[in-house]
Amino acid sequence: NARQGKLKAVGEASCLEKVAEKTESTGSRKRELRSTRPLFRRQDLDVHAYEHMARFQIAAALSAATLVLLVTFQLISHFDLPALFFMHLTSDASTIGAASNQYPINPPYDVGEGVADDGILYMVGVGKADITGPVVEINMMGYADPAQVGSGLRQRLYSRAFIVGDIVNSVDRFVYLVLDTQSGDTAVRYGILKGLSELGPEYAVYGQKNVAVTGTHSHSGPGAWLNYLLPQITSKGFNKQSYQAIVDGAILSIKRAHDSLRPGHLRVGSVDIHDSNINRSPFAYLANPPEERRRYEYSVDKTMTMLKFQSARSGKNLGVLTWFPVHGTSMLGNNTLITGDNKGVAAILLEQAVQGSEDAEEGFVAGFSQANVGDTSPNVLGAYCEDGSGEMCNFEDSTCGGKNEPCHGRGPRFREEDEGASSCFEIGKRQFEGAKSLYDEMIENGKPVQGSGVKSLHAFHNFSDFSFEHPNGSIVSTCPAALGYSFAAGTTDGPGAFDFKQNNTGSPNANPVWSVVSGFLHEPSEEQIACHHSKPILLDVGEIKNPYLWTPNIVDVQLLRVGQLIIIVSPGEATTMAGRRWKEAIHSSALASSLTAGEDPIVVLGGPANSYTHYIATEEEYGIQRYEGASTLYGPHTLNAHINLTTSYLPYLESSSTSSPPRGPEPPIYVNRSLSFITSVAFDRAPFFKSFGDVLSDVEPSYPPGSMASVKFVGANPRNDLRLEDTYAAIEKLDGSGIWVQVRNDDDWSLIFRWRRTNSVLATSEVEITWEIEDNAERGRYRIRYFGASKTPISGTIEQFEGVSSTFGVTSRETR
């Protein structure tokens, strides 16, 4: 408690050193965008919880000890967490200083250095497409809470594709996808590659080795699309509609990027953003060697790296791709509206800000990729006890009075009772502002990406038993996947349940019944226990094969290179220091081998990608066994295994290379055999004497800026039509010529679409659309329009309909 009171800024390394001293002293889409309702028309946009796959997956998995697995899917929803009340205190979350924290891997690039007109040319292209799956009645992916089921939409989800190719050799190119999803996935990537192969010979250049599928790690998108069983448990299995929306949208984004390919230049720059992330596991971070920690100013990386795509012909910018680490957990675990979390906000804000400017091509795309995100948090005010005490959580294990559940991280606007929406927008806006300032500096300047060579590699590797030489000279090996007891404890972004705690090494101090039930699922062998030391194994997931694999043992290994830029494509969430070590190893190896032809290598890390292998912690952090260490699937040598493989594969990225590493064992694909207990939409009916789209509760005659306009309609299930590349809700404004013009839609953070089932037997429902009128909204006459689709009984025909509110005025604040 004394340490808690003294810890004022756990994200700053200087403060952490003081805590360390005290600690040591005490021990293709079918429908294109409709021209009548353009998707990207935007203006006037203004604008703790539960985390990861811990709590209810554990409850579900443990209940399977006494019931067959099929029954587990039906019973898991009976588990319930204690009610959580989120306190909300406002505070400015800023840190001082402007030094880059990436030294010596990614020093800030001199954006004052101009690029010659005859700079290195590459083939470049960008594309974007809608991947918003079912927004209702599907469990959300990230917090693993079966009670967190979608009820509507705040902002649509997208796939953003970036293609870089050699100007001469068309085979040498790669695709980097940024999906507004929790992660990449084995089955999703398989579906994307299969779909590309069916587009014809023109797309044969895209395949296994050169397509990277990354997720922004949003925790507020629909789930039920992942390949393996463990993440399917809380979503009641697999949902083909949710899966297909992602696959089809990703393919369409690649097709659009491919169609936009042209000769262009690439430039890179960096900017430090000091107020958008902190370290949520500083106690584990402090276990890393002091001499290593002293090389960095902060316990998280504060540097955003930007890659700018510019047309050689027009000189205009096609898009930007950025890397910055912050968890997609701004939206809280009690949120049920679909969003892309803070990175989704940042991407749309930048696209809207740049759209229509003289220096940008039409269809500008902004990708905000994740980086070494493992131990980062957007809850920048720190973790506090929501038990009435107002104290900071215990530093070592993030508990309050010995209990895990009350400890929550606080976002910058956490006093607002809006399920984290205000904090989410703020953290997204801060990333946008950093990116926009860097973008403006790089309009004419920036460090050119140069040098011959656009190369990529990919291999599958079995991590259940990979032996290699450790940096200390000993021979070590990875282990079949397993999760420790602290996995069930969750994090300060989303605490777990029951009596699990973080920082749990050796013999677990949880109720011994968990050990009994865990062993009933699969009793780990002595060899497995020794391999994972010091992780007490709760779930031996890598060795459970019924009804199919629970987690991957076959892992994607992928690297991309263009000029001196090398991209590590990580399948797991690397912690801050794990990412630093990995990037430095690639940097040193590339420099020593002259891979980048005399240019200093620029190394970035993106992920979680291609599959989801949970976490990648350093050996020292693993030994602490907080959430990140307990979720490092393949044992303490997981990070070094990744470093060993990727550094040994670097020669395949040489410009003269014409070969690839061994492909390795193929992972299983369970799309057509996954279990599912998710019911489909039977039919919809309007209430007696009503029709679909009728207004149930209308708007008021006028509203001032800063207020909320709301209308309710007779609705139908949104799962009948995902309205991809379209919208469920719209705000229309009457222009000077008497024409209604759409000025807001599903992309706008201020426009909220909610759906509610009113009678399950009669299949009736209602839709509420709310416009949080921005402070700078234009005065004028407006109306709210709803686009729906109903499913008829017996025939199952889908019929489109619309509803529209009465007109209302947006006035000045003094007029009402």
N, C-alpha and C positions, 0 to 999 in steps of 0.2 A: 504493500500500500504506500509506503514511503517512496518507493521508486515510481509508482504510478503518479503521485503528486508532483514529482520533479520532472516527469517526462512531458515537455511542452510541445515538441515537434518531432514525432517519431520518424518522420521522413528525412531528417537532416542527420548526416553522418556524425557531425560534431557532437550533437546531443547524444547520439547512440554510443559514442565512445565513453561518455561519462557514465551512461547506464551500464556499459560493459565493465568498466572498472568496479562499479559497485556490485555487479553480478559476480565478478570474479572474486571479489572480496567475500562474498557470502556463498560461494560454491557454483428445235424451231417452234415458236409460238404460233397458235392458229389464228389469232386475231391481232392485227396491227393497231397501232394507236389511232383512235377515232379523231378525225380532224375537227369534228364539232365540239369535242371536249378534250382539248389538248392536255396531255399529262403534265407538261413542264411549265405551264403558265403560272407564275408565282409573283407575289409582291407582299410587302408589309408584314414580314414574318418576324415577330418578336417571340420573342417569347422572353431496420435499414433493411432487417430483411433476411432472406434465406439465401443460400449459395450452393452452387455446384451439385455434384451428384452424390450427396451424402445421406441426408436424413432418412427420407422415405425409401430410397433404394435399400438402405440397410434394413429398415423395418420390413420391407417386402421380401428381401432375400432371407431374413431370419425366420419369417413366418413360413417360408417354404420348407423349413426343417420339419414341420409337423403336418403340412398339407402338400399334396401334389402340386406341381408348378401351375397347372391350369387353374386351380382354385385360387392360387395366390393372386392372379390378376384380378379376380373378383373381390378378394377380401382386402386388398391393400388400401382401398379408399376408406376403410373403417378406422384406420389410424388417424390420430388427430394431434396437432401440436398445441401447446399452450397459446392462448391469445396473446398477441404482442401489440403493444401500443407504442407508436413511434413518436418520441418527443422531437420537437423541432426548434433548434436554436440557430439564429443567423449569425454568421461570422464571415469576415473576409478571409479567404484561404490563399494567402500569397507567401512566397518565400523570397529571400533576397539573394542577390548575386546573379551573375550571368555567365559563369564559366561553364564550358561544355563538360558533361560528365562522361563522355564516351572515350576520352583519351585512354590508351593510344590507338584505339581502333578506328573511330570515326571523328577526327577533329573537325571543328567547324570549317566549312569550305569558304574561300574568299569570294563572296558574291559580287565583289567589285571587279573581278577579272572578266573582261569581255570575251565573247566567243567569236571567232572569225567566221565570215560568211562561208568560207570553204571548209568548215569544220567537218568532223567525221559524220558520214551519213549512215543511217540505219533505216530499215523499214519499220514504221511505227503505226499503230492503230489502237483505237479505244472503242468500247461499246458498253452499253448499259441496258439491262432488261429487268422486268418485274419478277420477283420470286415469292411474292406474298402467298403463303398457303392458307389453310383454313383459319379464319380469325376467331372462330367460336367453337366450343365443344371439343377442343383438342388441348391436351395438357401442354404447357409451355416448357421449352427446353432450357435447362440451366440450373434451376434451383431444386429440381427433383422432388417437387411437392405435388402429389396427385390432386390436391385441392386447388391448385393454381391452374385453372382452365380458362382458356381464352373467352372473352366476352365482347370483343370489339377491336377497334383499330384506332391508333393515334398517328402512325406514320408507316407508309409502305416499305417493304423490304426489297432490296435490289442485289443483282449480281453485276459487278463492274469488272470488265475484262480489259487487260492491257497486253498488247502483242508487241514484241520486239524481234526483228529479224535481220539477218545479214543482207546487205544491199545486193550482193552478187549471188550467194548460194541460198536459194529459197528454202532449202531443207533446214538450214540452221536458224531456228527461231524458237521462241517460247511464249507461252500464255500464262499470265499471272492473274488469277481470279480473286476478287475480294467479295465474299458473300456476306450479307447481313444475317449470318447464322452463328450459332454457338461455336461451330468448328467446321473443318472439313470432315469428310466421312468416306469410308472405303466403298460403300455401295453407291453413294452419290457420285463419286469420281468415276466409278465403273460405268454408271449410267450416262455421264457426260461423254466419256470416251466412246462408248457404244453409239450414242447419238451423233457424234461428230463423224464417225466412220460411215454412217448411213447417209451423210449429206453429199457424198460423191467424191471423186478423185481429187478435186480441188482442196479438200480438207484432209487428205491423207498425210499431210505434213504434221498434223497434230496427233500426238499419241502419248503413249505411256511415259516417255522420258521428258516431255517438254510442256506438260500441262500441270500447273500447280493450283490446287483448290484450297484456298484459305478462308477461314471464317473470322469475322470481327469479334467473335466471342460475346455477342449479345445474349443476355439471359431473358429476353422478352419476346422471343419469336415462337411460333408453333413448333412442337416437337413431333415425335413419332415417325421420324425419317431415317434414323440411324441404323446401321447394319447389325450391331451386336446386341445381345439380350439385355445387358445391364441397364443401359439408358432407355430401353423399351419398357421396363417394368412399370415405372410410374406413369407412363403414357398409355397403359393398357395395350401395349403392343405397337405394331407398325401400321402406318396409314399411307396408302399409295397416293392419295391426293396430295398430302403434305410433301411426300418425297418427289412426286412428279413435278410439282410447281418449282421446286429448286432446280431439278435437272433440266427441265425445258427452258427455264429462264436463263440458266447458266449457258446453255447451248446458244440461245438467241443472242446473248451478250457477246459471245465469241464470234458468232456470225456477223454481227454488226461491227465488231472490231476488225474482223477480217476484211469486210467490205470497205472499211475506211482506211486500209493500209496505204501508205504513201511514203516517199522518202522524207526523212526528218532528222532532227537533232535531238539529243538527250542531254539534259543538264541536271546537275545535282547540287543541292544545298542543304543547309541545316539551320535550325533555330531551336533555342532552348525555351521550353514552356514550363514554368516553375510552379504553377498552381493547379495542376490537373491530375496529379497522382501522388500517392505516398506508398510506403511499404507497410503491408498489413501483418507481416510476420517479422518484425525487427529482431525479436529474440533469436530466431533461426538465422537471420542474416548476420548477426553478431558472431555466430559460430565460425564464419569464414575467417581466414588468417588476418590478423590486424594489419600486416604489411600490405596485403592485397586490398583491404578496405581503404587504407590511407591513399590509395591511388585515385579514389573517386570522392567527389564532394558530397554526393547524395547516396542514399540507400536504394534509390530507384533511378533509372535512366530518365533524364529530363529532356533529352534531345530528340526532336522530330527531324527525320531525314526525308527530303522530298526529291523525287525524280520527275522532271518536267518533260513532257512530250510536245515537240514543236514541229510544225510543218515546214519543210525546207522551201516550198514554193511560195506560200503566203506569208511565212514568218509568224503565223498565229499559233497559239497554243491549243493542242487537242485535249490535254488533260494533265493531271498530276497523280502520282502515286506516292503516298506517304507511309512512314513507319513510325509508330509511337506506342509505348506500352501503357495501357490502362485498362483495367477490367471493365467488361460490359455489364456492370452490376449497379448502375445508377438507379435504374428502375427497380423498385423493391420487390420482395417476394410476395407481397399482397397485391401487386399490380396484375391485372388481367387483360390489359390492352396491348396489342401487338405493336412493337416498335423495333427500330434498329439500335436502340440505346444510344449512348453518347457519340459513338462513331457514326451511326446513321444520321444523327443530327448534324454533326460536323460536315459530312459529305454533302448533304443537301444544301446546307447553308453556303458552302463554297461554290457549289454548282450554280445556285441562284445568284450569288454575288458576282460571278464571272460572266454569267449568261448575258449576251447582248453587248459585251464590251468589245472595243475595237481590236484588242489583242487576242481574242479567243475565237476559235471556230465554233460554229453551231454544233450543239451536242457535246459540249465540253463535259468531261467525266472526271470526278474527283474520287479517288480511292483512298480510304483511311484504313490501312492495314494494321493488324496487331503486330506486336514485337515480342520481346521477352517479358511477357505479361504475368508470369506465374504468381509472384508475391505482391503485385501492385493492386491498388484500390483507388476508385474515384471518390471514395468517402474521405475527403482530404482534411476533415476536421479531427480525425482520429476516432478511436473506438471507446464508447462510453456505456456505462451500465444503465439500462432502461428499467431499473427497478425502483426508481424514486430517489436514489442516492445521488445521482448525477456525477459519480466518480468515474475515473478512467478504469477500463477493464484491467485485470491483472496482466502484467507485462509478459510473464512466462507462458501462461496457458489461455489467456483471453477469457477468463471467467469472472463472475461477479458473485462474491460470497460462495465460491465453490461451484456455482452453477454456470453452465455454458449458454443457456438460452437468452439471458438478458443482455448479453454483450453485442452491441451493434455499432458498425461504423456510421459516421455522420457525414452526409454530403453537404455542399455549401449552402443549400437552401432547405435544410431538413426540417425546419419549423413548418413548412407548408405541408398540409395534410393532403397530398395528391399522389400518393404511392411512388414518390420519388421523381415525378415529372419535372418539377422546377429544377432540382439538382441535376437531373439528366441533361436538360437543355443547357444549363450553365456550364457543365463540364464539356459538352459538345461545342458550345460557343467558344470556350477558351481554346480548344484545339483548332477550331475554325479561324479564330483571330490570329493564332500563331502561324497557321498555314497561309493565311491571306497575306500577312506581313512578309513572309518569306517569298511567296509567289510574286508579290509586287516588286521585291528586290531583284528577283530573277527574270523580270520581263526582258531585260536586255543583257543581263549578266548572270553569272553562275559558272560553276566548274563544269567544263564539258566532259561528258562520258566519251572516251576516245580509245582507240586501239582496235586492232582487228579482233574479230571473234565474237560470235553470239553462240553460246554453247549451253547445253543442259544435260543433266544425267538423272536417272532414276533407277532405283533397285529396291526390291523387297528383301528384307532380312529377318530371319527368325531370331527374335530376342529372347526366346525361352531358354536358350543355352548357347550364348555367343562368348567364346573365350578369346581373349586378346591380351596383349602386353600393356599393363598399366604404366602410366608415366614414371612410376617409381621402380620399374623393371620387373615387378612380379607379374604372374599370370593370374588374371581374374576372369570372372564370367558374369553374365547377366542371368536372370532367373525367370521362370514362368511367372506371368503377371499375378500380382497379389496386392490387396489393399489393407492398410493397417487400421488399427482402432481409431486413430485420430482422423482418418477419412470421414468417419461418422460424426465427428465433432463439428464439421463445417469450418467456416471462417468468420471473421468479424463482418464480412459482407453478407453473410448468411449463416448464422449459427445452426448447429445440429440440434438433436433432441436427446432425450433420455439422460444417461449419466456419462456420456462420452466427453472426453476432454482432449484438447490439443497438447502437444509436448508429452506424448505418452510413449515412452520407450520401455523395453524390457517386458516384465509381466504387466499386463494391462490392469488398471485399477477400476475398470468398469465392473458392473454386476457379473458374477461368474456364469450366470445363465447364458450370456452372449457367447462365451467360449464354448459352452455345450452345444448351442444351436448352430454356431459357426462350424464346429466340427462335424455336425450332422450333414451339413451341405457338402463339405469336402474337407476331410482332415488332412492338413498339410503334412508332408513327410518331414522327417528330421532334416533331410538334405535341403528341402525347401525352406524350412525355418532358419537353418544356418545360412543359407544363401541370402535371405532377406534381412538378416540381423543388421541393425537393431530395431527392426519393424516387427512388433507383435501382429501376427496375421489375423485379421478379422474375416476377410473374404478371399479365399484362394481361387480367385476368378479365372486365372489362366489355365487352371486344370479342371474346371467344370465344363463339361461338353454336352450336357443335356438341358433342354432339347436341342440347343446348338450353342456355340461359343458365347460366353458372356462378355469378353473383352478381347481385343486383338493380341496375339503373340507375334504375328508377322507385321513388321513395321516398315513404313515407307522411308526411304533415304533419298533425298533430292537436293540438288544444287543447280542454280542458274547463274549464267555469267553473260554480261555484255560489257565489252571493254574492260575497264578496271573495277566495275561494280559486280560484286558477288553476292548472291542472295541465298541464304540458308533457308530451306523450307522445312520447318520443324513440325513433326506430327503431334508434339505435346506442348504444354505450357512451360517453357523454360523460365525459371526464376531469374531475377535480375542478375545475380552473379553467375549463374549457369550460362545465361546468354552472353555475358561479357567474356567468360572463358572460351566459349565455343567460337565466338567471333574473332577473338584474339588468336586462337589456334589456326583458324582458316587464314587470317591475315598474315600470320608469320609464315605459314607453309606456302601461301601464294607468293609472298615476297621472296622467299628463299628459292623458289623454283622458277622465278621470272615469269610466272603465269600471266601477269598483266603488263609484260613488255616494258618494264621500267617505270610504269605508273604506280604510285602508291595505291594498293588495293583499298577499295571502299567496301566494307562488309556490313550487310544488314541481315536481320533475322525476321522471318515472317511465319505466322502460324497462330493457332493450331491448324494444321493443314493435312489434306489428303485422307487421313484417318484421325481418330482421336485416341491418343495414348495417355491421357490425363497429364501428369506433371513430370518435369525434369528438374530435379533439384541437385545442388552440389552434394558431394559426399558429406561435408560438414553439416549442411542443412538437413540432410537425410538423417543424420545421427540425432538431431533434436526431435524429429518425429512430430512436428506440427503438421497441419493439414497437407501442405505441399510435399513434405517428405513422405508422409503416409500414403500419398497418392502417386508417388513415383513408382510406376508399376513393376519395373524389372530389376529392382534392387538398387543397392548403393552405387553401382558402377554404371548406371544408365547413361549419365552424361558423358562419361569417358568412352562408353561404347559408341555413342553418336559422334564424338570427336574423332575417335579412331577410324571409323568408317568414312566419314566425310573428308578428312584430310588424306586418307589413302586413295580416295577416288578423284582427288583434284586433277591428276594428269589427264583425265578424260575431258576436262574443260579447256585443254590447250587448243589453240587455233588450228593446229595441224592434226588434231585427233579425229579419227574416223571410226572409232570403236566406242563401246559402252561397257560398263561393268556388268557382271553376270546378273541376269534378271531376278534370280532368286525364286523362292516358292510363292505361288499365287495365293493370296488370301481368299477365304470363302466369301461368297456373296449370297446373302439370305433374303433378297428382295422377294422372291417368289415362294419362300417357305417360312417367313417370319410369322409368328403368332399375332393375332389381332382380336381384341375384344371391343373395338371401337365400332359402335353401331352407325349405320348410314342414315341419311335423312329419309324417313318414310314418306311423308307428304307434308304440305302446309295447308292451313285453312285460315280464312279471315273470320273474325267474330260475326255472329248473326247481324244482319243488316249493315255490314261493313264490307268494304273492298280493300284489296291490297293497295297500299299507298295513301289511304285516307288519313287525314290529320286527326289525331286523338287529343293532342294538347298543342295549341298554336303559340306562335311567338307573340311578344308584346308589340305595341305600335312603334316604339323607338327604344334605343339603347345608347348610352354614352360609351366612349372608349374605355376599356378596362373592365367592362361588365361581360356577362355571358348571355348569348341568345340561344334558346333551346326550343326544340320542337319534337314531338313524338308522333310516329306514324304506325299504322297497321303494317307489320313487317312479315318477312319470310326468312327462312334460314339462309344466312350468307354462304353456307357451304354449297348451295345449289349452283353458284356461279362465283368464282374467285375474282372476277372482274380484273384479270391481269391486264396491265397496260391501260387501266381505266380507273374508275373511282366508285365508291359506294356513296360518298357524300360530296356535296358541292355548295359553295357560296356563290351566288350570282349577283352581279351589280348592274343596275340600269344605267346605260351610258347616255350621252347627250343626244343620240339619235333614236332613243327609245328601244334599243336592243339589249337583251339580257346577256351579259358577258360573264363567263366563269372566272372567278378571281381566287378561289381557294378550292382545294380538293384533298384527296387522301394523303398527299405529300406534306401538307401543312400541319405543323405541330399544334397549331391553335384550333384545328378542326377535329372533333372527336366523334367517332361512330361507335355507338353501343347497341348491342342486341340482347334481348331478354325473352326467354320462353315464358309465356303467361299461363299456358295450359298444355301439359304433355299429352293428355288424352285427346283433346280436341285439336292439338297441333297448332295452336295459335301463338303468336309472338308479336313483340313490338320493338321498334327501333327508335332510339333517341339520338339526335344529332345536336351537338353543342358547339357553338363557335365562341371561343374565348377571344373576344374582340380586342385586338392589339391597341396599345396606347396611340400608335400613329396611324390607325386605320382611317381611310379617307371618309369624309362625310358623304352621305348619299343614301339611295334606296337600295335595299338588298332583299334577297329571299334565299331560303335553304331548300335544296333539292336532294331527294333520296332516290337512288337507283337500286332496285331490288329484282329478285327472281324467285318465283314460287314453284314448288313441285306439286303437280296435280295428283290426287289419289288415283289409284288403280293403274292409269297409264304411265305415271311417272314423268310426264312431259314437263319440261322447264319452260315457264312463261315469264317474260320480262315485264316489268311495270315500273312506274315512277310515281313519286309523291312530291308535292311542293307546298311550302308553307305560304302564309300570307306575306305580303311585303312589310318591311319594317325599315325604319330610318336609323342610321348611325349619326348621332348628333354631336355637338360639342359637349364638354363635360357639364356646362352650366345649363344645358337644355335637356329636358326629358319629356 
